[in-house]
Amino acid sequence: MTETNTRVCPVELSGSLDNKWRRRLQNPQKILSPYLSPGLKVLDIGCGPGFFSIEIAKMIGDKGKLYSVDLQEGMLNLIKKKIAGTELESRIHLIKSDADGFSLPEKVDFILAFYMVHEVPDKENLFKLFKSFLNANGKLLFIEPKLFHVSKKEFELSLQLAKNAGFNISKAPKLAFSHSAVLF
């Protein structure tokens, strides 16, 4: 497989991941509403400063559970500060991963992998891990950035690795400057 960008966005630049301009271009409610409902168990992998996590937690309601996972403790701390003292504290469970992966205490109904798969050197094992986390009817929304990061060929190679891990693939809604697919 062609080597892709495997550098993660540093905590110091987290403002670029959570701002009003991004919210206009990549509105979490619009992107996720077809897949989320109250009571679901969700994994937001590579959650960064919580751009999607906060909205997911609202969408899944007080019976839902969200696992927000990131490599960087600093990103998780940003989420912790945002939800401190709110009802979201009981819904969002922060997990620090390491280069070898992480574990979840239960299977989930939905996984969001937004702009993060290209940062992982071992994509084959990542998709196997995703498959092991999903319940029988679960779905994975897989979205990667086109500009300067992931070519169409690289995205297609990632989709082949997902198929090899046991996923079926369907199209996802088109997003500006992005490749996307729903895996199940």
N, C-alpha and C positions, 0 to 999 in steps of 0.2 A: 504494500500500500504506500502511496505517496505520503511523505512526511508532511504533516500539517502543523499549524501553529499550536504548540502545546504550552504556551505561557498563560498563566492566569492573570486576570486583572488585579493589580495590587489594591489593598484596602485604601491607600492614599488617593486612589482615583475612583473610589466608589460613588462619588457624586455624579459621575458620568453614567452610572448604571441606574440611578434613581432620581429623575428630575422631570419637570413638567413637559419638556420637549419629547422625551422618550415616551411619556404617558400618552401623548397625542399620537405618536407614530406606532406604538406597540401597546395599545390599551389592554390591560389585563382582563377586564370584564368582557370585552369583545372577543378576545382570543380564547378565553377559557370557558365562557358560559355554555357552549355546546357540550362540554365534557363534565362539568361539575354540578353537583346538587347537594343539598343538605344531607349530612350524615356520612359522607364519603371519607375514606382514608386516603390521603394523598402524600406523595413524595415530591418535593421540589429539590431537585439535585443541582448543585452548583448555584445555590440560592442567592449568593452575593449579599447585598445589604437588604434584601427582602422585597424588592420591587414587585415580584409576583406573590411571594409568601403572604404578605399582609392581605392582599385581595383574595387569595385562595382561602385563607382562614375565615374571611367574612362570608364567602360564598358557600362554604361547607357547614356553616352554622355551629351552634354549640354542641351538637352531637357528632360533629366531624372531628377528624384528627389530621394534623399536618406534620410531616417530618421534613424540616428544612435542613439540608445537608450542605456543608461547604468545607473545603480544605483549610480555609483560613479562619482562625479563631476571631480575628478582628471583624470579619464580615458577620459572624454570628453575634458578636457583641453589639454591632449596630442594630440588628434585629431586636436583640434583648432590650436595648434602650427604647426602641420604638414601641414595643408592646408592654413595657413595664406599667403595671397598674391598670391594665385594660383587660377586658374579657378575652382577648386574644391570647393572653399568657397561658391559659389552660388548654388552648387548641394547638398551639405551635410548640413542637418539640424539636429543640436544636440539637443537631448531631455533627460533631467534627469528624470528618473522614481523614484518611491518610492516603498516601500514594497506592497502597495495596487494597483500598476499599473501605467498607464499613458494613455494619449489620443493622437490621431493623428488627424490632420486637414482634412484628406481625406483617402479614402481607397487606398490600395496598390495592385500591381500586383504580388509581390513576397516578401516572408519573409524568412530571413536566421536566424535560431536558431541553432547556432553552439556551442556545448559544454556549454550550459547554462541552459537548462531545469532542469537538475538534481540539480541546485542551488536554485530552486524555491520550497518552501514548498507546495503551493497550485497549483499543476499542472492542476487540473480539471478546475479551473477558468482561468489559463493561456491559455489553449487550446481554451476555449470559447472566450477569448479576441482576440487570433490570428484569429479565424474564423470571428469575427466581423470586423477585420481590412482588410480582403481580399476582393477584388472585386469578382464578380461571377466566373471568370475564373482564379483566382489567385492560386498560389502554395506556399507551405511552405516546405523548405528543412530543415529537422530535423535531426541533427547529434549529437551523444553523445559519450563520451570517454568510451572505454571498461576498460582499465587498471585502477585499484584502485578506480573506480568511479561508473560505471553503469553496472550491470550484465545484461545478456540477458533477464532474467525474469523481471527485473525492466524496461528495455526498452520496452518489450512487454506490461507491465502494462501501461506505458505512451502511447503507441499506442492505447490501449483500451480506455483510457481517451480521446484521440484525436477523436476516432470513436464516442464516446459518445457526443462529442462537434459538431458532424456533418461532420467530415472529412472522405474522402475516402483515402485509403493508397495504394501506389505503391512503389516498390523497388527503391532505389537510387543507384548510382554507389558505389561500395565498396571502402572504404577508410581504410587505415591501422589503426589498433588499434581503430576502431570506429564502432558504430552501426549507420545506416542511413535509412531514409525513405523520400519519397516525399508525402506530404499530400495535398489534393485538395478538 
